[in-house]
């Protein structure tokens, strides 16, 4: 039977090589202690992943009850699940069970839980239309990203150019994940508005009874981010055209 690692060994394995943004580094450090406990159990990484997804669904159910206490408890539970999101990855690395399928399932869970979280918050704040509009732009921000892999261009040069240029520019869109942008003002602002951030503006807005105004602020930012992404995407594709057809 494989010996369960010490906390120091887990930190060496799971934290040293990661690229972290904002509180992610601290959440991962906290997650190590939960990871160690769960390594004594028969749970597998994808089972832990499903567990945090269920916790987020439960949090949404609590929030939709609508009282001040329910909203705060639900938000705290939703963000506790984010710690477990780090745990499943750490377990996978230790057990050498990394999986592209797991990354895909993780993406699906986030794309269900995050919009649902916004929706139930808007119901609790009695501003359902704001939640619907935020979710609309949340989805649009994903739809507008050009995916060259779904097109059969039958042109090796075009495919290679698109891959290089578009991937580079899409990387810039996800600025919070790049080391080059971690210390910029916009990256710090972005961090406090991340839905997954345990101490995000959503938490403070709910805490001080300003949930409606907080959601209105998120709506404005999602709209601005949509046009920023759209502009960047069009710019990158124009660069591709200049390279290919100049």
N, C-alpha and C positions, 0 to 999 in steps of 0.2 A: 504493500500500500504506500502510495506516495506521501511523503511527509508534508504536512501543511506548513507553508512558509511563514516566516515571522513578518511583522509589520514592516520592518526595515527592508526585508527582501522584496515584499510586495511593492513598496514605494520605489525601490530601485528598478523593478521590472515595469511598473505601470506609469510612473510619473516622470522618469528622467528624459524619455525621448519624445514626450508629447508636446504639441504646440497648443498652448492654452490662451484663452482670452478672458480678461476680466476675472470674474469669480470662478471660472471653470477650474482653475488650478486648485483653489481652496476646496471646491466641491469634490474634486477628484481625491484630494488628500483626506477628506472626511470619508469618502466612499471606500477607501482602502480598509477601514476598520470594519465596515459592513461586509466587504468582500471576504475578509478573513473569516468572519463568522459563518458566512454562507458556504465557504469551502469545506466546512465540516458536514454539510448537508448534501443530499444527492441531487440538489437542484442544478440544472444546466443553464448556461448563459441565456439561451432563448426563452427559457421558462421565467427567468428573472425579468427579461425584457417584457414578457406578457404580463407579469405581475405589476410592473410600474405603469403599464398601459391601463390595467384594470383600476389601479389606484387613481389615475387621472380621471377615468370615467366616473369613479365613485365621488371624486372631488367635484366634478361638474354637477352631479346629482345633488350634492350638498348645497352648492352655490345657488342652484335654481330655486331652492326653498325661499330665498329672497331676504331673509333677515340679516341684520348687520353681523351677528355672530356666525351664521351659516356661511356668509360670504368670506369672512376672514378665515374660518376653519378650512373651508374648501380651497382657498388660495394657498394656505400653508401646506395642506395635504398634496395639492397639485405639484408644488415645488419640491416637496420631500421626494416625490416620485422621480424628479430630475436627478437626485443623488443616485437612485437605483439605476438610472440610465447610464451613469458612469460605472456602476458596479458590474453590470452585465459585460461591458467591454473589458474590464479588468479581469473578470473570471475567464473570459474567452482567451485573453492573452496568456494567462497563467496555465490554463489547461490546453493551450495550443488548439483552440477550437474556433479560430477566427473564420468568418464566413461572409462572402459577398451577399449571400441570401439574407443573412442576419442584418446587414446594413440596409438592404432593400426593405425588409420588414420594419426595421427601426424607422425608416423614412415614412412608411405608410402610417405607422402609429402616430408619429409627430404630426403628419398632415391631417389626421383625424382629430387628435386631441387638442391641438392648438386652436383651430377654428371653433371647435365645440366650446372650448374654454372662453373664448371671446363672446360666443353667442349666449352662453348661460350668464355671463357677467352682464351683458346688455339686457337680458330678461330681468335679472335681479335689480338692475338700475332703472327698469321701466323705459328703456330706450332701445327697443328691439331693432328699429330701423338702422341704428348706428352699427349694431353688431352685424346685421346682414351686409351693410356696405363695407365694413372692415373686412369681412370674410371674402367678399367679392374681390376686393383689391389684393387680399392675401393670395387668392388663387390666380389672379391676373399676373401678379409678380412672378409666378412660377411659369405660367403659360407663355409669357412673352420671351422667355429665354430660348434662343435658337438652339436646336439640337441637330447637329449635322449628321448624326448617326442614323436618323430615321429616313434620310433621303438617299436613294441609289443614284448618285451623280454620274457614276461610270467615268470618272475623270480623276485619275490619281493625283494630279497636281492640285486640282480644285479641292479635293478632299483633304489633302495635307495642309494646304493654306488655310482653309476654314478651321481645321482642327487647331492649328497653331495660333491664329489670330483670335478666334472666338473664345477658345479656352483661356487664353491670356486675359482677354477683356472680362470674361465671366468671373475669372479669379478676382479681378479688381472690384467687381460688384459685391463679392463676398468679403469686403475689406476687413471685417472684424476677424476673419480667420487667417489673415496674412501678417507675418511678423513685421513687414515693412509699414503696416498701417496701425499697429497696436498702440503706438504712442501719440497718434494724432487726435486732435480735438473731436473730430467727427466719430472716431471709433469709440471714444469714451462716452459720448452722448448716445450712440447707438446701443452700447452695452446696457445702459439703464432702461432702455425701452424694449429689450429682448423679452419675449413672452416667457422664456425659460429662466430668466433671471429671478432668483428668490426674493431679492429686495428691489424689484423693478418699480417703475412708476405706478404700475397697476396695484402693487401691494400698498404703497403709500397712499395712493388715491382712495383705496377701499378703507384703509385704516383711519383716515381723516374724514370719511364720509363724502368724498368727492368723486365717486365712481363715475357718475354721468359725465362730468367735465373731463375726467381722465380718458374715458372712451372717445370723447370728441377729439381730444388731442391725438390719440392713436389714429383716429380716422384721418386727420389732417396729415400726419406723418406717413401713413400708408399710401395716401394719394401722391404726396411728394415723391416718395420712394418709387412708386410705379413709373412716374414720368422720368425720374432719374435713370432708372433701369432701361426704360424704353429708348431714351436718348443715347445711352451708352451702347445698347444693342445695335441700334441703327448705325451709329458711328463705326462700330467694329465691322459690320457687314459692308459698309462703304469702303473701309480699308481693304477688305478682302477683294472687292471689285477693282479697286485701284491696282492691286498687286496682280490680279489675274487678267484684267482686260485693259490695262493702260496702253 
